[in-house]
Amino acid sequence: RISAEMKRMEEEMIERHKREKEDWQSANTSEIVDDGKIGEEVDSEEEQPPSMTRAQKRREKKDAARREAARRIATEEEELEKSSDRRKEWDGLVRILQAQGLTVREIRPDGDCLYNAVADQFKEAGQPLHSGSDLRRLTSDYILSHKDDFMPFLCHADTGEGFSSEQFFSYCNEIANTRTWGGHLEIEALTSVLQ
């Protein structure tokens, strides 16, 4: 049911995108009033009224080129959307998950996503034991209490130098009190603390 909802939302997004492109293209299409007729585009200089100046002709030619470029871009984007590797990978993942009775759950990528994803799984299992912030605090406390297990894996990305004790405590404080993204070490700590 969730995958059906995702598919419906995706189709709505694609349709909305097409409508917005069409609206934009129609808003940027020059229309000329000729003998009381509105909406006829002028494609060649022969059809243009004789009173059109050279500057107007140049502008009209540039507008036509812009419209053609916008049309080409729209076509290319549609083709990319249909054949992109990312799209194929996503569709394959969804098929595999559906075959196993599983679905993809969207979690907002806000820095708390790891903790919110774990909390979401507890909630889905009918065990809303922890919030994302609770899990952050548990993770930080676990790492602090198992310093010897985690300290060797913490180093500065630019120098490779290991953390000092002060930096280790600062790192744990950031886990508990900021939206610092969680990684492998935080997953290890969560796994251990939630067993």
RAWO-V660582 format. One record per residue. N is the residue number from 1. RES is the residue in one letter. PSI is psi in whole degrees, -180 to 180 (* if undefined). OMEGA is omega in radians with two decimals (none if undefined). Layout:
N_RES_PSI_OMEGA, N_RES_PSI_OMEGA
This chain:
1_R_-36_3.11, 2_I_-40_3.13, 3_S_-34_3.08, 4_A_-40_3.11, 5_E_-42_3.10, 6_M_-44_-3.14, 7_K_-43_3.13, 8_R_-45_-3.13, 9_M_-39_3.12, 10_E_-43_3.11, 11_E_-40_3.09, 12_E_-40_3.13, 13_M_-44_3.14, 14_I_-43_3.13, 15_E_-44_3.11, 16_R_-40_3.13, 17_H_-45_3.12, 18_K_-44_3.13, 19_R_-41_3.14, 20_E_-40_3.09, 21_K_-45_3.14, 22_E_-42_3.11, 23_D_-44_-3.13, 24_W_-44_-3.13, 25_Q_-41_-3.14, 26_S_-32_3.11, 27_A_-26_-3.12, 28_N_11_3.09, 29_T_126_3.12, 30_S_131_3.09, 31_E_144_-3.10, 32_I_137_3.08, 33_V_122_-3.11, 34_D_116_-3.13, 35_D_37_3.09, 36_G_3_3.13, 37_K_131_-3.14, 38_I_143_3.02, 39_G_4_3.10, 40_E_121_3.13, 41_E_149_3.10, 42_V_119_-3.09, 43_D_-27_-3.12, 44_S_158_-3.11, 45_E_-25_-3.11, 46_E_-34_-3.09, 47_E_-14_-3.09, 48_Q_146_3.11, 49_P_146_-3.09, 50_P_-19_-3.09, 51_S_-1_-3.12, 52_M_131_-3.13, 53_T_169_3.10, 54_R_-39_3.13, 55_A_-41_3.11, 56_Q_-39_3.11, 57_K_-42_3.12, 58_R_-44_3.12, 59_R_-43_-3.14, 60_E_-40_3.13, 61_K_-42_3.09, 62_K_-42_3.10, 63_D_-42_3.13, 64_A_-40_3.12, 65_A_-41_3.10, 66_R_-42_3.12, 67_R_-43_3.14, 68_E_-42_3.11, 69_A_-43_3.12, 70_A_-40_3.12, 71_R_-44_3.12, 72_R_-43_3.13, 73_I_-45_3.14, 74_A_-42_3.13, 75_T_-44_-3.14, 76_E_-40_3.12, 77_E_-41_3.12, 78_E_-41_3.12, 79_E_-42_3.11, 80_L_-42_-3.14, 81_E_-39_-3.10, 82_K_-35_-2.98, 83_S_9_-3.05, 84_S_145_3.11, 85_D_-37_3.13, 86_R_-43_3.13, 87_R_-44_3.13, 88_K_-43_3.13, 89_E_-45_3.13, 90_W_-47_-3.14, 91_D_-40_3.11, 92_G_-42_3.11, 93_L_-46_-3.14, 94_V_-42_3.12, 95_R_-44_-3.14, 96_I_-45_-3.13, 97_L_-43_3.13, 98_Q_-39_3.14, 99_A_-26_3.14, 100_Q_7_3.14, 101_G_22_-3.12, 102_L_163_3.12, 103_T_166_3.04, 104_V_133_3.11, 105_R_130_3.11, 106_E_125_3.07, 107_I_127_-3.09, 108_R_127_-3.12, 109_P_78_-3.02, 110_D_14_-3.09, 111_G_-28_3.08, 112_D_9_-2.98, 113_C_-39_3.12, 114_L_-50_-3.08, 115_Y_-39_3.11, 116_N_-33_3.10, 117_A_-42_3.12, 118_V_-44_3.12, 119_A_-39_3.12, 120_D_-39_3.14, 121_Q_-37_3.05, 122_F_-44_-3.14, 123_K_-43_-3.14, 124_E_-34_-3.14, 125_A_3_3.12, 126_G_20_-3.13, 127_Q_66_-3.11, 128_P_68_-3.05, 129_L_-34_-2.99, 130_H_145_2.99, 131_S_172_3.09, 132_G_-41_-3.14, 133_S_-35_3.06, 134_D_-44_-3.12, 135_L_-36_3.06, 136_R_-49_-3.11, 137_R_-44_3.11, 138_L_-41_3.13, 139_T_-49_-3.14, 140_S_-46_-3.14, 141_D_-41_-3.13, 142_Y_-45_3.14, 143_I_-42_3.11, 144_L_-42_-3.09, 145_S_-10_3.11, 146_H_47_-3.07, 147_K_-44_-3.09, 148_D_-27_3.13, 149_D_-29_-3.03, 150_F_-30_-3.06, 151_M_-41_-3.12, 152_P_-19_-3.08, 153_F_1_-3.12, 154_L_120_3.13, 155_C_165_3.10, 156_H_131_-3.08, 157_A_-36_-3.06, 158_D_-33_-3.08, 159_T_-23_-3.07, 160_G_1_-3.14, 161_E_138_-3.12, 162_G_158_3.12, 163_F_145_2.96, 164_S_170_3.12, 165_S_-39_3.13, 166_E_-43_3.12, 167_Q_-35_3.09, 168_F_-47_3.14, 169_F_-37_3.09, 170_S_-42_3.10, 171_Y_-46_3.14, 172_C_-37_3.09, 173_N_-41_3.10, 174_E_-40_3.11, 175_I_-46_-3.05, 176_A_-32_-2.91, 177_N_1_3.12, 178_T_-180_3.10, 179_R_37_3.09, 180_T_132_-3.11, 181_W_141_3.08, 182_G_149_3.12, 183_G_-150_-3.06, 184_H_-46_-3.11, 185_L_-40_3.13, 186_E_-36_3.08, 187_I_-42_3.08, 188_E_-45_-3.13, 189_A_-45_3.11, 190_L_-43_3.14, 191_T_-45_-3.12, 192_S_-44_-3.06, 193_V_-25_-3.09, 194_L_-1_-3.14, 195_Q_*_none
